[in-house]
Amino acid sequence: MFKKIFGSKNTPSISNAEVEKLMTAVDGEKLGESEEMLLYGGFQELNDYYFFEALFMSRRAFKSKKGATLTFKSKRGDFTLTASMLEFESEYAKPLQRNATQISFDIEKNQIKKIQEGAYESIDFKIKKQVFTLLKS
């Protein structure tokens, strides 16, 4: 009876590849992935201010009141984006068996070009005292 309500712990979770197939309405492109999560991103402009809109699809839920950072790492140098929103929380997407976390980051025009050109090897997502490394997709 409880399995019907809460599900079974033995239910296999779906893979990142299966999550990608099920995601049909995503603005932006896949920029990074790890075993833990997928990162999709796109850019927006508002009165000469630029924002990187990130969507994290993760097995873990995140909640913060102090923001987060994204560091794009490459052999030519790193650059870090700071969240423009300090408070955010993950929402569970049941069909995908993942937590979706949408975060907006401040970004400069030259950094947008670096991301679009793929001038990075990995991305570090730092939230609280945790750091998650995603490899370029």
C-alpha positions as CSV (number, residue, x, y, z in Angstrom):
1,M,0.0,0.0,0.0
2,F,2.7,2.5,0.9
3,K,4.7,1.7,-2.3
4,K,1.7,3.0,-4.3
5,I,1.7,6.2,-2.4
6,F,5.4,6.9,-1.9
7,G,7.0,4.7,-4.5
8,S,9.5,2.0,-3.9
9,K,13.1,2.7,-2.9
10,N,14.1,0.0,-5.4
11,T,12.7,2.0,-8.4
12,P,15.6,2.6,-10.8
13,S,16.3,6.2,-11.5
14,I,16.5,7.3,-15.1
15,S,19.8,8.3,-16.7
16,N,20.9,11.8,-17.9
17,A,20.4,10.7,-21.5
18,E,16.8,9.7,-20.7
19,V,16.2,13.0,-19.0
20,E,17.5,14.8,-22.1
21,K,15.1,12.9,-24.3
22,L,12.1,13.7,-22.1
23,M,12.9,17.5,-21.9
24,T,11.1,19.0,-24.8
25,A,10.6,22.7,-23.8
26,V,14.0,23.9,-22.8
27,D,15.2,27.4,-23.7
28,G,18.9,27.4,-24.1
29,E,21.4,24.6,-24.8
30,K,23.1,22.0,-22.8
31,L,26.4,23.4,-21.5
32,G,27.7,20.9,-19.0
33,E,27.0,17.6,-17.3
34,S,28.1,15.3,-14.5
35,E,26.8,12.2,-13.0
36,E,24.9,14.4,-10.5
37,M,23.4,17.0,-12.9
38,L,22.8,18.6,-16.3
39,L,23.2,22.3,-16.9
40,Y,21.2,24.2,-19.6
41,G,21.7,27.9,-20.2
42,G,20.7,30.8,-22.3
43,F,21.2,34.6,-22.3
44,Q,18.9,37.6,-21.8
45,E,19.5,41.3,-22.1
46,L,17.6,44.0,-20.2
47,N,18.6,47.7,-20.7
48,D,22.2,46.8,-21.4
49,Y,22.4,44.4,-18.5
50,Y,23.1,40.8,-19.4
51,F,21.9,37.7,-17.6
52,F,22.8,34.0,-17.9
53,E,19.7,32.0,-17.2
54,A,20.8,28.6,-15.9
55,L,18.6,25.5,-15.4
56,F,20.1,22.7,-13.4
57,M,18.5,19.3,-13.6
58,S,19.9,17.4,-10.5
59,R,19.3,14.4,-8.4
60,R,19.7,16.6,-5.4
61,A,17.5,19.5,-4.3
62,F,19.1,22.9,-3.6
63,K,17.9,25.7,-1.5
64,S,19.9,28.9,-0.8
65,K,19.4,32.3,0.7
66,K,23.0,33.4,-0.1
67,G,23.2,32.8,-3.8
68,A,25.6,30.7,-5.9
69,T,28.5,31.0,-8.3
70,L,29.4,29.4,-11.6
71,T,33.1,29.3,-12.6
72,F,33.9,28.5,-16.2
73,K,37.4,27.0,-16.4
74,S,39.8,26.8,-19.3
75,K,43.5,26.8,-20.1
76,R,43.2,30.4,-21.2
77,G,41.8,31.5,-17.9
78,D,38.7,31.2,-15.7
79,F,35.8,33.6,-15.1
80,T,33.2,33.5,-12.4
81,L,29.5,34.4,-12.6
82,T,27.6,35.5,-9.5
83,A,23.9,34.7,-9.0
84,S,21.8,37.8,-9.4
85,M,19.2,36.2,-7.2
86,L,20.3,35.3,-3.7
87,E,17.2,33.1,-2.8
88,F,16.2,30.1,-4.9
89,E,14.9,26.6,-4.4
90,S,14.6,23.4,-6.4
91,E,11.3,22.0,-7.6
92,Y,10.9,18.3,-8.1
93,A,10.0,17.3,-11.7
94,K,8.4,13.9,-11.2
95,P,8.4,12.6,-14.8
96,L,12.1,13.4,-15.0
97,Q,12.9,12.1,-11.5
98,R,15.1,15.2,-11.1
99,N,15.1,18.5,-9.2
100,A,14.9,21.5,-11.4
101,T,16.7,24.7,-10.2
102,Q,16.5,27.9,-12.2
103,I,19.1,30.6,-11.3
104,S,19.9,33.8,-13.0
105,F,23.5,35.0,-13.1
106,D,25.0,38.4,-14.0
107,I,27.3,38.2,-17.0
108,E,29.2,40.5,-19.3
109,K,29.1,40.6,-23.1
110,N,32.6,39.2,-23.6
111,Q,31.8,36.3,-21.2
112,I,28.7,35.5,-23.4
113,K,31.0,35.1,-26.4
114,K,33.3,32.8,-24.5
115,I,30.5,30.5,-23.5
116,Q,28.9,30.5,-27.0
117,E,32.3,29.7,-28.6
118,G,32.7,26.8,-26.0
119,A,36.0,28.3,-24.7
120,Y,35.9,26.3,-21.5
121,E,36.6,22.8,-20.4
122,S,34.6,22.5,-17.2
123,I,32.2,24.4,-15.0
124,D,32.2,24.6,-11.2
125,F,28.8,25.2,-9.6
126,K,29.3,26.4,-6.0
127,I,26.4,26.6,-3.6
128,K,27.0,27.1,0.1
129,K,30.1,25.0,0.9
130,Q,29.5,22.5,-1.9
131,V,31.2,22.5,-5.3
132,F,29.9,20.4,-8.2
133,T,32.1,20.1,-11.3
134,L,30.4,19.7,-14.7
135,L,32.3,18.8,-17.9
136,K,31.6,20.6,-21.1
137,S,29.0,19.0,-23.3
